[in-house]
Amino acid sequence: MPASGFLRPVLLVSAVLVLVEAGIGMVVNLYVSLPASHPGTQVQQWFPIPSRAAAGLGWAIGGQGQRFLAVHIALGLALIPISVAVLAYTVWRRRWATAFWALLGAVFVIASAMFGGSFLDAGGHPLHSLLMALLSLAAALCYTLGVYVLPSPRRAVL
C-alpha cells in the first residue's frame, strides 16, 4: 500500500475522533454541571497551572466527576499523542502539504486541551467551552484538508 494510502485513513480516523470528542463535549456542556469548587479550581484562570490542572483531572477522571466528563477528558488527552503521531508520520513520509495541515490540527488539539484544563480550573466558564469546541472543529477541518491535499490514489486498470 502506498504511503498516502495508509495516511488517508489515519487522517480520517483522526478527524472522526476529534468530532466524537467535540460531540461528547457538547453532551458535557449540556448535561454535566461542575461544582463551583472542586480540587484544582482557580477563579478565571486562562491557562491551567499544571499542579491545579492535575488535581482537577484527577478529580474528574477519578470518579468524583460524571462519566461523560471522564470520557471527554480521557479522549481529549488521548488525542494529544495521536495528533503528534499523525504529524510525525506525515513528516516521515515527506508529505509536506499534509504535514502542514497535520501540524495545524495538532496545534488546535493541544490548544483545545489547554482550554479544557482552563474550563475545569475555572469551574466551567462558557468561553472556555466555546473555544474548545471551535478549536476541535478547526482540528477536524485540518485533518480533512490533509486528506484533500494527498495525491489521489491510482486506479487499477482492468
N, CA, C and O of each residue as an XYZ file, in Angstrom:
632
protein
N       0.858     -1.178      0.000
C       0.000      0.000      0.000
C       0.900      1.235      0.000
O       1.830      1.309      0.803
N       0.649      2.191     -0.868
C       1.465      3.406     -0.886
C       1.281      4.213      0.390
O       0.285      4.068      1.100
N       2.266      5.069      0.668
C       2.252      5.848      1.916
C       0.987      6.679      2.046
O       0.421      6.771      3.135
N       0.535      7.287      0.957
C      -0.676      8.097      1.064
C      -1.898      7.220      1.272
O      -2.910      7.689      1.791
N      -1.822      5.939      0.870
C      -2.936      5.018      1.091
C      -3.158      4.737      2.567
O      -4.298      4.608      3.014
N      -2.062      4.642      3.332
C      -2.191      4.425      4.771
C      -2.498      5.731      5.495
O      -3.198      5.741      6.508
N      -1.976      6.818      4.974
C      -2.141      8.112      5.617
C      -3.579      8.613      5.534
O      -4.079      9.263      6.453
N      -4.228      8.303      4.428
C      -5.613      8.751      4.225
C      -6.544      8.261      5.352
O      -7.232      9.081      5.959
N      -6.585      6.951      5.647
C      -7.463      6.510      6.743
C      -7.034      7.026      8.115
O      -7.876      7.277      8.977
N      -5.720      7.185      8.318
C      -5.246      7.711      9.605
C      -5.768      9.127      9.824
O      -6.230      9.460     10.915
N      -5.694      9.955      8.792
C      -6.199     11.329      8.907
C      -7.712     11.353      9.091
O      -8.232     12.143      9.880
N      -8.419     10.491      8.365
C      -9.879     10.456      8.509
C     -10.295      9.973      9.893
O     -11.233     10.509     10.482
N      -9.602      8.963     10.413
C      -9.907      8.481     11.773
C      -9.609      9.586     12.787
O     -10.363      9.767     13.743
N      -8.524     10.319     12.586
C      -8.211     11.431     13.489
C      -9.308     12.482     13.463
O      -9.718     12.983     14.510
N      -9.783     12.817     12.269
C     -10.869     13.794     12.158
C     -12.129     13.294     12.852
O     -12.802     14.054     13.548
N     -12.447     12.016     12.662
C     -13.644     11.451     13.303
C     -13.488     11.445     14.820
O     -14.438     11.770     15.532
N     -12.308     11.082     15.331
C     -12.092     11.087     16.781
C     -12.254     12.490     17.361
O     -12.823     12.660     18.439
N     -11.756     13.487     16.648
C     -11.908     14.870     17.126
C     -13.389     15.264     17.118
O     -13.854     15.933     18.040
N     -14.122     14.858     16.097
C     -15.559     15.175     16.052
C     -16.336     14.442     17.143
O     -17.261     15.002     17.731
N     -15.965     13.197     17.412
C     -16.595     12.457     18.518
C     -16.298     13.162     19.835
O     -17.177     13.310     20.685
N     -15.051     13.593     19.994
C     -14.667     14.337     21.200
C     -15.498     15.606     21.341
O     -15.966     15.926     22.434
N     -15.682     16.327     20.244
C     -16.488     17.550     20.285
C     -17.946     17.222     20.616
O     -18.599     17.966     21.347
N     -18.452     16.122     20.085
C     -19.828     15.711     20.402
C     -20.006     15.359     21.869
O     -20.997     15.743     22.491
N     -19.049     14.632     22.420
C     -19.105     14.310     23.855
C     -19.001     15.596     24.668
O     -19.649     15.740     25.705
N     -18.175     16.531     24.188
C     -18.064     17.825     24.868
C     -19.388     18.568     24.890
O     -19.707     19.237     25.873
N     -20.165     18.456     23.813
C     -21.488     19.096     23.795
C     -22.417     18.462     24.821
O     -23.187     19.157     25.483
N     -22.342     17.140     24.951
C     -23.147     16.457     25.970
C     -22.732     16.929     27.363
O     -23.579     17.200     28.214
N     -21.419     17.023     27.584
C     -20.918     17.505     28.878
C     -21.406     18.923     29.133
O     -21.844     19.246     30.237
N     -21.330     19.762     28.118
C     -21.748     21.158     28.265
C     -23.233     21.272     28.607
O     -23.627     22.140     29.386
N     -24.045     20.409     28.033
C     -25.496     20.487     28.257
C     -25.958     19.792     29.535
O     -26.875     20.272     30.202
N     -25.329     18.663     29.885
C     -25.904     17.828     30.941
C     -25.035     17.636     32.176
O     -25.491     17.045     33.155
N     -23.809     18.114     32.155
C     -22.931     17.960     33.315
C     -22.683     19.335     33.908
O     -22.251     20.255     33.213
N     -22.956     19.468     35.183
C     -22.675     20.741     35.844
C     -21.507     20.533     36.803
O     -21.516     19.645     37.656
N     -20.514     21.378     36.629
C     -19.357     21.326     37.513
C     -19.666     22.082     38.791
O     -20.292     23.142     38.745
N     -19.241     21.559     39.928
C     -19.414     22.335     41.162
C     -18.540     23.589     41.118
O     -17.497     23.604     40.464
N     -18.964     24.612     41.802
C     -18.211     25.869     41.814
C     -16.812     25.665     42.381
O     -15.871     26.358     41.994
N     -16.683     24.724     43.286
C     -15.376     24.466     43.873
C     -15.131     22.960     43.904
O     -15.943     22.194     44.423
N     -14.017     22.560     43.349
C     -13.569     21.170     43.386
C     -12.046     21.199     43.350
O     -11.468     22.259     43.111
N     -11.386     20.084     43.577
C      -9.920     20.112     43.549
C      -9.396     20.687     42.233
O      -9.791     20.248     41.153
N      -8.515     21.659     42.335
C      -7.928     22.280     41.161
C      -8.604     23.553     40.707
O      -8.137     24.187     39.761
N      -9.692     23.949     41.353
C     -10.422     25.133     40.924
C      -9.615     26.396     41.197
O      -9.058     26.572     42.281
N      -9.562     27.260     40.210
C      -8.935     28.576     40.329
C      -9.831     29.535     39.557
O     -10.185     29.257     38.411
N     -10.198     30.636     40.152
C     -11.130     31.568     39.529
C     -10.505     32.206     38.294
O      -9.406     32.757     38.362
N     -11.215     32.130     37.156
C     -10.868     32.806     35.904
C      -9.422     32.596     35.481
O      -8.738     33.552     35.113
N      -8.961     31.383     35.528
C      -7.597     31.075     35.095
C      -7.614     30.764     33.606
O      -8.278     29.818     33.184
N      -6.889     31.550     32.793
C      -6.905     31.346     31.342
C      -6.045     30.185     30.915
O      -6.428     29.440     30.013
N      -4.890     30.004     31.537
C      -4.041     28.882     31.208
C      -3.874     28.047     32.460
O      -3.529     28.570     33.519
N      -4.117     26.749     32.346
C      -4.091     25.926     33.550
C      -2.692     25.841     34.156
O      -1.701     25.672     33.445
N      -2.633     25.960     35.460
C      -1.399     25.756     36.203
C      -1.269     24.244     36.390
O      -2.201     23.610     36.885
N      -0.137     23.653     36.007
C      -0.049     22.182     35.980
C      -0.471     21.486     37.261
O      -1.161     20.469     37.195
N      -0.084     21.992     38.422
C      -0.446     21.301     39.663
C      -1.958     21.347     39.892
O      -2.557     20.362     40.324
N      -2.568     22.495     39.599
C      -4.027     22.595     39.754
C      -4.736     21.774     38.699
O      -5.738     21.120     38.987
N      -4.218     21.803     37.465
C      -4.835     21.027     36.388
C      -4.775     19.537     36.716
O      -5.740     18.813     36.471
N      -3.654     19.070     37.266
C      -3.538     17.658     37.630
C      -4.544     17.299     38.720
O      -5.147     16.226     38.679
N      -4.726     18.179     39.681
C      -5.718     17.915     40.736
C      -7.116     17.872     40.151
O      -7.913     17.007     40.512
N      -7.423     18.803     39.247
C      -8.741     18.821     38.613
C      -8.974     17.598     37.742
O     -10.065     17.028     37.742
N      -7.942     17.193     36.994
C      -8.072     15.999     36.151
C      -8.256     14.757     37.006
O      -9.075     13.894     36.692
N      -7.491     14.669     38.085
C      -7.649     13.535     38.990
C      -9.047     13.477     39.581
O      -9.626     12.400     39.723
N      -9.588     14.645     39.926
C     -10.940     14.701     40.473
C     -11.955     14.258     39.424
O     -12.855     13.474     39.726
N     -11.817     14.752     38.199
C     -12.809     14.473     37.156
C     -12.755     13.026     36.672
O     -13.794     12.396     36.474
N     -11.552     12.502     36.484
C     -11.421     11.140     35.964
C     -11.543     10.115     37.071
O     -11.981      8.990     36.831
N     -11.159     10.491     38.286
C     -11.123      9.547     39.398
C     -12.457      9.141     39.968
O     -12.487      8.400     40.950
N     -13.544      9.578     39.417
C     -14.837      9.114     39.881
C     -15.704     10.175     40.510
O     -16.918      9.988     40.601
N     -15.129     11.295     40.953
C     -15.965     12.328     41.553
C     -16.711     13.124     40.472
O     -17.799     13.645     40.718
N     -16.125     13.212     39.291
C     -16.814     13.852     38.170
C     -17.813     12.863     37.579
O     -17.895     11.722     38.032
N     -18.561     13.285     36.586
C     -19.527     12.384     35.971
C     -18.875     11.617     34.826
O     -17.818     12.007     34.331
N     -19.510     10.527     34.408
C     -18.906      9.636     33.418
C     -18.608     10.331     32.093
O     -17.527     10.155     31.531
N     -19.556     11.117     31.590
C     -19.314     11.797     30.319
C     -18.113     12.735     30.420
O     -17.332     12.859     29.477
N     -17.976     13.382     31.551
C     -16.830     14.263     31.756
C     -15.532     13.467     31.753
O     -14.547     13.891     31.150
N     -15.524     12.319     32.421
C     -14.329     11.480     32.461
C     -13.973     10.961     31.072
O     -12.800     10.952     30.699
N     -14.966     10.530     30.305
C     -14.719     10.047     28.946
C     -14.219     11.190     28.066
O     -13.304     11.005     27.264
N     -14.817     12.364     28.216
C     -14.418     13.538     27.436
C     -12.958     13.891     27.717
O     -12.194     14.160     26.790
N     -12.577     13.892     28.969
C     -11.201     14.230     29.337
C     -10.233     13.155     28.855
O      -9.168     13.473     28.327
N     -10.592     11.886     29.032
C      -9.696     10.805     28.621
C      -9.469     10.820     27.107
O      -8.335     10.679     26.649
N     -10.533     10.988     26.337
C     -10.380     11.039     24.885
C      -9.611     12.285     24.464
O      -8.782     12.226     23.556
N      -9.881     13.414     25.120
C      -9.160     14.639     24.806
C      -7.672     14.500     25.064
O      -6.860     14.970     24.268
N      -7.305     13.864     26.165
C      -5.891     13.644     26.463
C      -5.272     12.623     25.506
O      -4.098     12.745     25.154
N      -6.040     11.624     25.082
C      -5.531     10.637     24.124
C      -5.304     11.258     22.747
O      -4.442     10.804     21.994
N      -6.066     12.280     22.422
C      -5.908     12.921     21.121
C      -4.578     13.663     20.986
O      -4.098     13.862     19.870
N      -3.984     14.067     22.087
C      -2.705     14.800     22.012
C      -1.607     13.922     21.412
O      -1.005     14.323     20.416
N      -1.317     12.741     21.970
C      -0.275     11.924     21.326
C      -0.686     11.406     19.946
O       0.167     11.194     19.084
N      -1.978     11.204     19.736
C      -2.432     10.779     18.407
C      -2.118     11.859     17.383
O      -1.608     11.562     16.303
N      -2.418     13.114     17.717
C      -2.166     14.198     16.763
C      -0.675     14.389     16.508
O      -0.269     14.688     15.385
N       0.138     14.220     17.540
C       1.591     14.331     17.362
C       2.107     13.165     16.512
O       2.998     13.357     15.684
N       1.562     11.965     16.707
C       1.971     10.806     15.912
C       1.586     10.979     14.445
O       2.361     10.631     13.554
N       0.396     11.515     14.192
C      -0.021     11.772     12.810
C       0.917     12.780     12.167
O       1.328     12.604     11.019
N       1.257     13.827     12.891
C       2.199     14.820     12.385
C       3.554     14.185     12.089
O       4.128     14.418     11.025
N       4.064     13.394     13.013
C       5.364     12.750     12.818
C       5.350     11.832     11.602
O       6.317     11.780     10.842
N       4.257     11.115     11.424
C       4.170     10.196     10.277
C       4.131     10.964      8.959
O       4.767     10.550      7.990
N       3.404     12.061      8.906
C       3.353     12.843      7.665
C       4.715     13.440      7.336
O       5.093     13.513      6.166
N       5.452     13.867      8.353
C       6.798     14.403      8.127
C       7.729     13.283      7.681
O       8.521     13.465      6.756
N       7.640     12.129      8.331
C       8.489     10.992      7.984
C       8.263     10.545      6.544
O       9.204     10.155      5.852
N       6.997     10.604      6.093
C       6.675     10.220      4.718
C       6.903     11.360      3.729
O       6.684     11.198      2.529
N       7.338     12.500      4.227
C       7.644     13.684      3.405
C       6.434     14.154      2.598
O       6.554     14.523      1.430
N       5.306     14.134      3.224
C       4.081     14.683      2.636
C       3.911     16.072      3.238
O       3.156     16.253      4.193
N       4.614     17.049      2.676
C       4.749     18.358      3.306
C       3.436     19.121      3.384
O       3.164     19.752      4.405
N       2.626     19.085      2.357
C       1.348     19.800      2.417
C       0.447     19.175      3.481
O      -0.225     19.881      4.232
N       0.443     17.856      3.534
C      -0.347     17.167      4.556
C       0.247     17.414      5.940
O      -0.485     17.547      6.921
N       1.568     17.473      6.015
C       2.217     17.748      7.300
C       1.840     19.129      7.823
O       1.687     19.320      9.030
N       1.690     20.092      6.914
C       1.257     21.432      7.327
C      -0.112     21.361      7.996
O      -0.315     21.937      9.065
N      -1.051     20.655      7.367
C      -2.399     20.546      7.944
C      -2.389     19.699      9.221
O      -3.155     19.965     10.147
N      -1.526     18.686      9.271
C      -1.414     17.879     10.492
C      -0.823     18.705     11.631
O      -1.216     18.547     12.787
N       0.127     19.592     11.300
C       0.696     20.479     12.317
C      -0.378     21.413     12.870
O      -0.504     21.571     14.085
N      -1.142     22.025     11.984
C      -2.224     22.897     12.455
C      -3.240     22.109     13.281
O      -3.712     22.586     14.313
N      -3.574     20.900     12.822
C      -4.503     20.062     13.580
C      -3.982     19.756     14.970
O      -4.731     19.815     15.945
N      -2.692     19.428     15.067
C      -2.096     19.137     16.372
C      -2.094     20.371     17.269
O      -2.374     20.276     18.463
N      -1.777     21.528     16.692
C      -1.797     22.775     17.472
C      -3.210     23.038     18.000
O      -3.383     23.421     19.157
N      -4.212     22.833     17.153
C      -5.591     23.068     17.584
C      -6.021     22.063     18.650
O      -6.735     22.424     19.585
N      -5.598     20.819     18.519
C      -5.933     19.804     19.533
C      -5.290     20.168     20.874
O      -5.939     20.093     21.917
N      -4.020     20.560     20.844
C      -3.325     20.913     22.087
C      -3.924     22.178     22.700
O      -4.089     22.255     23.917
N      -4.251     23.166     21.869
C      -4.884     24.388     22.389
C      -6.252     24.075     22.980
O      -6.630     24.633     24.011
N      -6.985     23.194     22.335
C      -8.298     22.799     22.868
C      -8.138     22.118     24.231
O      -8.926     22.361     25.146
N      -7.120     21.271     24.361
C      -6.868     20.617     25.652
C      -6.485     21.634     26.718
O      -6.877     21.505     27.878
N      -5.714     22.651     26.321
C      -5.358     23.699     27.296
C      -6.599     24.447     27.771
O      -6.746     24.719     28.963
N      -7.492     24.780     26.840
C      -8.713     25.446     27.262
C      -9.626     24.496     28.038
O     -10.437     24.940     28.851
N      -9.495     23.196     27.789
C     -10.222     22.227     28.606
C      -9.744     22.250     30.049
O     -10.544     22.189     30.983
N      -8.423     22.337     30.220
C      -7.887     22.472     31.573
C      -8.340     23.759     32.227
O      -8.646     23.783     33.419
N      -8.385     24.838     31.445
C      -8.861     26.121     31.967
C     -10.338     26.040     32.330
O     -10.773     26.601     33.336
N     -11.111     25.329     31.490
C     -12.535     25.138     31.768
C     -12.717     24.449     33.111
O     -13.552     24.853     33.920
N     -11.932     23.409     33.339
C     -12.018     22.670     34.594
C     -11.550     23.529     35.763
O     -12.166     23.525     36.829
N     -10.451     24.272     35.561
C      -9.912     25.124     36.627
C     -10.860     26.256     36.998
O     -10.984     26.604     38.172
N     -11.532     26.835     35.997
C     -12.393     27.997     36.244
C     -13.802     27.595     36.656
O     -14.662     28.458     36.827
N     -14.052     26.307     36.817
C     -15.380     25.869     37.244
C     -16.412     25.896     36.136
O     -17.607     25.989     36.417
N     -15.983     25.816     34.876
C     -16.934     25.711     33.771
C     -17.267     27.019     33.100
O     -18.436     27.265     32.801
N     -16.296     27.867     32.852
C     -16.550     29.146     32.183
C     -17.011     28.897     30.747
O     -16.362     28.136     30.029
N     -18.117     29.516     30.303
C     -18.661     29.244     28.964
C     -17.713     29.594     27.813
O     -17.731     28.928     26.778
N     -16.892     30.623     27.980
C     -15.974     30.988     26.900
C     -14.947     29.887     26.654
O     -14.566     29.642     25.509
N     -14.500     29.230     27.705
C     -13.551     28.127     27.537
C     -14.210     26.986     26.777
O     -13.573     26.348     25.938
N     -15.462     26.729     27.060
C     -16.196     25.683     26.356
C     -16.332     26.019     24.872
O     -16.137     25.157     24.015
N     -16.661     27.254     24.578
C     -16.786     27.690     23.185
C     -15.452     27.546     22.455
O     -15.410     27.047     21.331
N     -14.368     27.978     23.089
C     -13.061     27.885     22.456
C     -12.645     26.421     22.236
O     -12.048     26.094     21.210
N     -12.958     25.545     23.195
C     -12.680     24.122     22.999
C     -13.410     23.598     21.775
O     -12.822     22.896     20.952
N     -14.687     23.935     21.651
C     -15.488     23.441     20.523
C     -14.958     23.976     19.198
O     -14.805     23.219     18.239
N     -14.676     25.272     19.139
C     -14.189     25.862     17.891
C     -12.828     25.303     17.493
O     -12.590     25.032     16.316
N     -11.943     25.129     18.454
C     -10.627     24.574     18.161
C     -10.729     23.108     17.725
O      -9.975     22.663     16.859
N     -11.650     22.368     18.318
C     -11.844     20.972     17.910
C     -12.357     20.893     16.481
O     -11.884     20.076     15.691
N     -13.313     21.730     16.151
C     -13.825     21.736     14.784
C     -12.751     22.173     13.795
O     -12.683     21.645     12.684
N     -11.916     23.123     14.181
C     -10.805     23.548     13.324
C      -9.819     22.397     13.121
O      -9.311     22.211     12.015
N      -9.545     21.624     14.171
C      -8.639     20.475     14.040
C      -9.221     19.434     13.092
O      -8.506     18.894     12.248
N     -10.513     19.148     13.225
C     -11.146     18.183     12.320
C     -11.075     18.669     10.874
O     -10.838     17.875      9.964
N     -11.278     19.965     10.659
C     -11.168     20.533      9.318
C      -9.745     20.383      8.790
O      -9.555     20.054      7.619
N      -8.754     20.617      9.628
C      -7.352     20.479      9.204
C      -7.045     19.048      8.781
O      -6.391     18.838      7.759
N      -7.498     18.072      9.538
C      -7.250     16.678      9.166
C      -7.958     16.322      7.861
O      -7.426     15.568      7.047
N      -9.141     16.859      7.669
C      -9.861     16.621      6.420
C      -9.136     17.275      5.246
O      -9.035     16.677      4.175
N      -8.635     18.487      5.432
C      -7.866     19.143      4.378
C      -6.553     18.406      4.122
O      -6.055     18.403      2.996
N      -5.996     17.789      5.142
C      -4.803     16.971      4.953
C      -5.070     15.800      4.022
O      -4.202     15.422      3.236
N      -6.256     15.228      4.103
C      -6.640     14.163      3.170
C      -6.796     14.741      1.766
O      -6.390     14.121      0.782
N      -7.376     15.911      1.682
C      -7.646     16.539      0.389
C      -6.355     16.823     -0.393
O      -6.333     16.671     -1.614
N      -5.300     17.225      0.282
C      -4.060     17.576     -0.425
C      -3.190     16.362     -0.742
O      -2.179     16.502     -1.431
N      -3.553     15.186     -0.262
C      -2.811     13.983     -0.637
C      -3.023     13.696     -2.121
O      -4.082     14.004     -2.670
N      -2.032     13.115     -2.764
C      -2.257     12.743     -4.164
C      -3.349     11.683     -4.255
O      -3.475     10.828     -3.378
N      -4.124     11.750     -5.310
C      -5.229     10.795     -5.444
C      -4.665      9.394     -5.679
O      -3.636      9.231     -6.335
N      -5.345      8.391     -5.141
C      -4.858      7.032     -5.336
C      -4.974      6.621     -6.805
O      -5.912      7.011     -7.500
N      -4.025      5.844     -7.252
C      -4.057      5.394     -8.640
C      -5.120      4.331     -8.800
O      -5.289      3.450     -7.957
N      -5.810      4.437     -9.874
C      -6.859      3.452    -10.168
C      -6.230      2.260    -10.892
O      -5.396      2.419    -11.782
N      -6.644      1.097    -10.495
C      -6.159     -0.102    -11.169
C      -6.838     -0.217    -12.535
O      -8.045     -0.012    -12.662
N      -6.062     -0.538    -13.521
C      -6.588     -0.709    -14.869
C      -6.977     -2.161    -15.038
O      -6.159     -3.059    -14.841
N      -8.217     -2.389    -15.400
C      -8.690     -3.772    -15.568
C      -8.574     -4.209    -17.000
O      -8.924     -5.342    -17.330
